[in-house]
């Protein structure tokens, strides 16, 4: 039964992805900042490089950040980034 539910859920998710695709854009500046601004944010706020990369991108592009991670939320707010409400 559980496998059948999983398959049904997977089918619905795949349908949505195929019929309502999100635009995927490559940010070419991220690589240039990976060992500068991103590392600085990671060290300053004790973030993983993964989280720091999202924060750097949000700050640079002036985009809101969506996360449930408390450490990343604090770092974003301290940096002046907008955090979407949960």
N, C-alpha and C positions, 0 to 999 in steps of 0.2 A: 504494500500500500504506500509506504513512504517513498519508494522509488518512483511509483506512478505520480505522486504529488510533485516530486522533484522534477520529473520530466515535464509535467504540465506547466510548472512554474518556469522552467527553462524555455519551453516553447513560447510562452507569453512574453518573456523578456526578449527573446530573439525577435519576435514579431515586432515589438515596440522599437527595438534598435534598427531594424530594417526599414520600418515605415516612418519613423520619426528620428532620423539621424541628427546627432549634434555636429555642428561644424567643428572640424579639427584644424587648428592653426598651429604652425610651428613658430615659436618665438626664437628668432636667430640671435638675439642678444643674450639669451640665457647662458650659452656656452662661454661668452666673453666674461661674464660675471661670476661664473662658477667658483673660481678660486680667489675672488676678491670680495665682493659684497656679500655673497652667499656664505662664505666661510666666516666673515666678520659677524654676520647675524647669528650663525650657529654658535660661535664662541661667546658672543655677548649675552645671548639668552639661553644657552645650554640646550640648543635644538639639534636634532639630527640634521644632516645635510639635506635630506629629503624635505623636511618641514621648512628649513631655512630657504630652500629654493622656491617653495610656494609663497613664502612671505616676501621674498625679494621680488618675485614676479608681481604680486599684488601691489606692493609699494611702487614699483617702477611703472606699472601700467595703470595705477590708480584704480584698481579693481577691488571689490569687496572680497573678503576671504570667508569661505564656508568651512568650518571645522567644529568638532566637538572636543578637541584636545585642549585641556585647560592651560597647559604650558604655552602652546602656540597662540591661544587667545590672548594671554597676558603679554606675550612678545609682540603680537600684532597691535594691541592697544597702546603699548609703550612706544611703538614705532610710529604711531599715527595712522595705521591702516584701519579701514572699516571692517568690522566683523559682522557677518550676517547673523541675525537672531536665530536661535534654535527653537 
